[in-house]
Amino acid sequence: MMMNLFILGCGRSGTSLVAGLFKDSGFFMGDSFYKNRESNPLGFFEDRTINSINEEIIKPYLPNRYTFSNTNYGSDVPIEGQRWLARIPVNFQIKANEKQTEIIRKAVSNQPFCFKDPRFCYTLEPWRKEAPNSKYICVFRKPSDVVESILKEVRETPYLFDFSISVEKAFETWKLLYEHVIFNHANKGEWLFLYYDYLFNNETLNKIETFSEVSIDRNFPQIELNRTKSKLNVDKNIQELFDNLMSMRT
């Protein structure tokens, strides 16, 4: 029996690349994918329904934007569609309400599935309660490259034009997403941690096939799309977390 797969990691870290490996592997991946665009020319492999329920689960854990004396506040708080860039403290235990749980049950009834969403870094617990026969793949990348890519995405993508994020807050986003994975999720279940730069070699692809127990599209990764190379400085705490992730690779 094929195991279900959840693919997660900070946005702009290679989650789409990993999901694309499984596009012809026999998994249900969703009914409504986002269209390709310049930042993801090969596709996102991310279903709107999955994104929408995760957005709703995350929403109560974020502050609100507001206007006072003709001044807008909270432009660095992501709103609908933007919450893959949310910053939620690691001590928050993310839960789904009854209505959201019903939608999750319906989604995971399409088995075997392979669902990808960076928001799973926060919302995974409600999902795996409804799909215990699952495995988990976490993708990570050099944090400076991720932050550079996030800043570019915010500058150039229309649905993010009303969102504001600094270099510091982007690093914080990266940090909080992976802290949730390490401290709230990775202590249960079977996990495969993948470093983005290694996705273009056969050894890593072999590990993915062994872990997932299916054949993958080994021609899907295109190293020329590994385009972002940042010179941003990384502070000690971020570096330590990255080193921790590197040590968790199988």
Secondary structure, DSSP 8 states (H G I E B T S, - for coil): ---EEEEE-STTSSHHHHHHHTTTTT-B--S-B---BTTBTT----BHHHHHHHHHHHGGGS---EEETTEEE-TTS--TT-GGG----TT------HHHHHHHHHHHTS-SBEEE-TTHHHHHHHHHHH--SEEEEEEE--HHHHHHHHHHHHHH-GGGTT----HHHHHHHHHHHHHHIIIIITTSSEEEEEEGGGTTSHHHHHHHHHHHTS---TT---GGG----------HHHHHHHHHHHHT--
